[in-house]
Amino acid sequence: MLSAVSQSILTIQMGLREQKKRIDLLNKDVKLNPYMGIFITMNPNYAGRSQLPDNLKQLFRQVAMVKPDKDMIARVMLYSQGFKTADKLSGKMVSLFELCLNQLSNQSHYDFGLRALKSVLNISGKLKREAKAKVVDPSEIDEAWEATILIKSLSESLVPKLIADDIPLLKNLLQGVFPGLSLDNSRDGLLVSKLAEYASKYNLKPSPKFIEKCMQLYEIQNLHHGVMMVGPTGCGKTAAWKLLLDCMTLVDEKIGVSYVVDPKAICKDDLYGKLDPTTAEWTDGVFTGILRKIIDNARGEMNKRHWIIFDGDVDPEWAENLNSVLDDNKLLTLPSGERLSIPPNVRIMFEVETLKHATLATVSRCGMVWFSNETVTNSMMYHHYLCRLAQDNYDSIGDDPSEKENKKQET
């Protein structure tokens, strides 16, 4: 395909060079705009991509790219978010991310690049505006006050993805970069109490670590419309999002609806839809069908909370198509040319054991929550299993109330 395209590009370039008004393109007489240009952005040796053919490559001049100036970008972003001491804080934030990259353990779900830095800075702007509204005396807003906002932003977006061994390291790094400040781990509010209260509905034992993971998931899905829950099987990923979705409905009375999709069980066309080459008729896939149902709003879907959960390995074969959905565009472009915009009440979630097959492009676009083996202990598993057995035993009894009461006391 690219080799065939190169012939048309050569025709356009020759027309521009000779300053022609019109050119012959694919046997059609086409008007040529003298101000047009064609550029290709490249990611060499990137998973899921192929090399350009030589006859296309020779039509373009290569331009080398250098690393962006993160300090300058961070400074401009902090100033635009209203931070008065952006000069000092930007350098500290960039240094902290560099230290995290070099000193924390090497995990496939970690990302300390520019996209992650920008995400933290954007969140800090939102937190600053909320905190500033509560400030009575403007003189309170100094470097220490603004640094506290940045630390809070870090604790909401960076801490949930860290494995247990790396959290003490991050605290040490923070002490070095921001002396006297520490991560805020306090949890309170109606949602925390509801999570502890309704855990028994799913036969769960509400341990502090499990409730903390539920709250981290809550905060991350508030900040990102793409969320990844990463961790080995049996560490509470499914239980956490199901419990959280139910409790969020109880708190704000907004109905939560979940759709679980296994992307590895179906082919790409069945997931995203396909265009019939003969009739040009479009058939929706599983994912596009769910999105269209929400967007059509036939039964008040726009007033509900929708979580689409991809339960399976994240690999470039199917996940790369979601890159434009997961970034700021929130747009899914179909092969038919149609564009589906992701509504603000939809979250795209991934439940995955490891991200070793995923590309950095997909990982860096999502919020991340790490579920370790310590999240769910053996005693919690036994408790869950025994409660389920007791529930099944209780439900299998007939309608006789006395028999039910006797069985319940035995259990």
Summary of the structure (lengths in Angstrom):
residues: 411
radius of gyration: 26.2
end to end distance: 67.7
largest distance: 96.1
contacts: 1129
relative contact order: 0.10
helix: 51%
strand: 11%
